[in-house]
């Protein structure tokens, strides 16, 4: 368990440790249909879903949400030659 006054950015490393992962991929939280993460990294500039900053959203702020999920994005770069 984690305190309900934790922000989503504090929760992320706990989830990473719990699942044996390292913080090497983009990640976001989706709560009640809204997207939270680091807008500087996740907003693609193509009018996709807006990303709200996750440094000020506390767990208790999402207590009425029906769905809370987190996702990591893995991108691979291939070289030529």
Secondary structure, DSSP 8 states (H G I E B T S, - for coil): ---TT-BHHHHHHHHHHHTT--S-SEEEEEETTEEEE-HHHH--SSS---EEESSS-BGGGGTT-S-EEEEEE--------
